[in-house]
């Protein structure tokens, strides 16, 4: 958005955008928490413990109901990085991949430190949230890729063999840049995914997810957004596994009543980024409501928190926060933090110049204390 963003965004548009941002971030977190309760248990074990439908409600993980995993932690830091990138535009220095990388390095610090280092002036408010300093099964490639300050790029990606969904599950927020064109959203998500996951299928899956979220957040249908994503992928080397996985998801919709077997057939039981993306897209396409879509997404033999996160983010961006299960939101770990960050993102994208623009003295901008330019 330009410095006229406040005039461009009418009140109704701002309210709709905020609802979709909240829906995407809260939906991803709720799906993550729901799937965390199924982690490490095959479908047969879930059905034996919870009945023929498998898991249908939140169950304890990490010692409590509603606990989130590293997928939500990293998604929140993705949002933090995107806000910081917009704030830094005032300085004339604007390179969003660098700002997102710095945000993910702050997340990496939460995985090795006991708590925030108060000597660091660049932390901002999110990295001072004590509850985020817990290790919740992060992907190994995320830890190694962020184990130093070197920025991975498409020419020199980190972990070139990493093909799991660790970068994919943190990439939905890129799609909330609704003022950007799809090709720019895709490119940013791809570049940021390559900072930890260098296999083409992994970083292109992240780009595809961002474009699908972008489409539904702008009012497109899920299948229409998927077609846009396929168009964006087509010129990129190594796109075939992702394009084919998305095509399989679209085709599966026509094959009959949705069930766990159809989700599994798309590869949900395998921790490959394109398989997790396909399963989530399918669940979003056939979902009667968000609860139904999430039940389909987490009841299988694979990484249920990943498919839950992706499906929740897609459906939340599509329908907005009011469609999310209220009882699950009440128990969601860190709900206040997720809401605050979602609202800050929506405010930055619609009214950024009024918060920290050249006409706003730095000493008068509390925003710069929350999101430092450094």
Secondary structure, 3 states (H helix, E strand, C coil): CCCCHHHHCCHHHHHHHHHHHHHHHHHHHHHHHHHHCCCCCCHHHHHHHHCCCCCCCCCCECCECCCCCHHHHHHHHHHHHHHHHHHHHHHCCCCHHHHHHHHHHHHHHHCCCCCCCCCCCCCCCHHHCHHHCCCCCCCHHHHHHCCCCCCCCCCCCCCCCCCCCCCHHHCHHHHHCCCCCHHHHHHHHHHHHCCCCCCHHHHHHHHHHHHHHHHHHCCCCHHHHHHHHHHHHCCCCCCHHHHHHHHHHHHHHHHCCCCHHHHHHHHHCCCCHHHHHHHHHHHHHHCCCHHHHHHHHHCCCCCHHHHHHHHHHHHHHHHCHHHCCHHHHHHCCCHHHHHHHHHHHHHHHHHHHHHHCCCCCHHHCCHHHHCCCC
